[in-house]
């Protein structure tokens, strides 16, 4: 693994989220193992998957960097892939995220990507679900509508980063519930079948809205796009948990 500050937080993420990231890196949307993956035969995978995913977070980070090296060849150095910041930039450009600059931090770019994803997710919600999120998060001064919630997100990104994180988290949780009620996430006896992790979290939400743009991309992008969205989501959850613990303290 190339040392990468932006991926260090993975060591503190929830097991299920790391498992989802692992499944994205290893399996395609049909549940078939990816031809270029290199995790399946590692000691860490055999000893850590699926119950101790924190034990292989470095391997997950290294695998993502390797896929990133296939899409950003000019950053490829000494057999290692590029830093995560470069991968995020590349993904945002490929996805058409606006106002992205190379001097932006990985977190800043992730947030713009999440706004794009969340805006599509909000479009799948009922007005009642939108009102529930706005009431829960204490959003005032905006119409109780899909457009009002999107407008609030755009403003909060600048004026109240803490509340922005909370709202993003609430939007994602609501869409997760929508997926479950529509039967899109298939759960076996206590565990997910291999490959179905790609249907969880923000990746499942994008599929719910019919946004399968990466199917038209090259093989590496079909990994880096959903992986970056998943990591962006995981960072928001991680930050939300830190803020919650700080508030309690």
Secondary structure in CASP SS format (residue, H / E / C, confidence):
PFRMAT SS
TARGET T0000
AUTHOR 0000-0000-0000
METHOD secondary structure of the structure
MODEL  1
X C 1.00
X C 1.00
X C 1.00
X C 1.00
X H 1.00
X H 1.00
X H 1.00
X H 1.00
X H 1.00
X H 1.00
X H 1.00
X H 1.00
X C 1.00
X C 1.00
X H 1.00
X H 1.00
X H 1.00
X H 1.00
X H 1.00
X H 1.00
X H 1.00
X H 1.00
X H 1.00
X H 1.00
X H 1.00
X H 1.00
X E 1.00
X C 1.00
X C 1.00
X C 1.00
X C 1.00
X C 1.00
X E 1.00
X C 1.00
X C 1.00
X C 1.00
X C 1.00
X C 1.00
X C 1.00
X C 1.00
X C 1.00
X C 1.00
X H 1.00
X H 1.00
X H 1.00
X H 1.00
X H 1.00
X H 1.00
X C 1.00
X C 1.00
X C 1.00
X C 1.00
X H 1.00
X H 1.00
X H 1.00
X H 1.00
X H 1.00
X H 1.00
X H 1.00
X H 1.00
X H 1.00
X H 1.00
X H 1.00
X H 1.00
X H 1.00
X H 1.00
X H 1.00
X H 1.00
X H 1.00
X H 1.00
X H 1.00
X C 1.00
X H 1.00
X H 1.00
X H 1.00
X C 1.00
X E 1.00
X C 1.00
X C 1.00
X E 1.00
X C 1.00
X C 1.00
X C 1.00
X H 1.00
X H 1.00
X H 1.00
X H 1.00
X H 1.00
X H 1.00
X H 1.00
X H 1.00
X H 1.00
X H 1.00
X H 1.00
X H 1.00
X C 1.00
X C 1.00
X C 1.00
X C 1.00
X C 1.00
X C 1.00
X C 1.00
X C 1.00
X C 1.00
X C 1.00
X H 1.00
X H 1.00
X H 1.00
X H 1.00
X H 1.00
X H 1.00
X H 1.00
X H 1.00
X H 1.00
X H 1.00
X H 1.00
X H 1.00
X H 1.00
X H 1.00
X H 1.00
X H 1.00
X H 1.00
X C 1.00
X C 1.00
X C 1.00
X C 1.00
X H 1.00
X H 1.00
X H 1.00
X H 1.00
X H 1.00
X H 1.00
X H 1.00
X H 1.00
X H 1.00
X H 1.00
X H 1.00
X C 1.00
X C 1.00
X C 1.00
X C 1.00
X C 1.00
X C 1.00
X C 1.00
X C 1.00
X H 1.00
X H 1.00
X H 1.00
X H 1.00
X H 1.00
X H 1.00
X H 1.00
X H 1.00
X H 1.00
X H 1.00
X H 1.00
X H 1.00
X H 1.00
X H 1.00
X C 1.00
X H 1.00
X H 1.00
X H 1.00
X H 1.00
X H 1.00
X H 1.00
X H 1.00
X H 1.00
X H 1.00
X H 1.00
X H 1.00
X H 1.00
X H 1.00
X H 1.00
X H 1.00
X H 1.00
X H 1.00
X H 1.00
X H 1.00
X H 1.00
X H 1.00
X C 1.00
X C 1.00
X C 1.00
X C 1.00
X C 1.00
X C 1.00
X C 1.00
X C 1.00
X C 1.00
X C 1.00
X C 1.00
X C 1.00
X C 1.00
X C 1.00
X H 1.00
X H 1.00
X H 1.00
X H 1.00
X C 1.00
X H 1.00
X H 1.00
X H 1.00
X H 1.00
X H 1.00
X H 1.00
X H 1.00
X H 1.00
X C 1.00
X C 1.00
X C 1.00
X C 1.00
X H 1.00
X H 1.00
X H 1.00
X H 1.00
X C 1.00
X C 1.00
X C 1.00
X C 1.00
X H 1.00
X H 1.00
X H 1.00
X H 1.00
X H 1.00
X H 1.00
X H 1.00
X H 1.00
X H 1.00
X H 1.00
X H 1.00
X H 1.00
X H 1.00
X H 1.00
X H 1.00
X H 1.00
X H 1.00
X H 1.00
X H 1.00
X H 1.00
X H 1.00
X H 1.00
X H 1.00
X H 1.00
X H 1.00
X H 1.00
X H 1.00
X H 1.00
X C 1.00
END
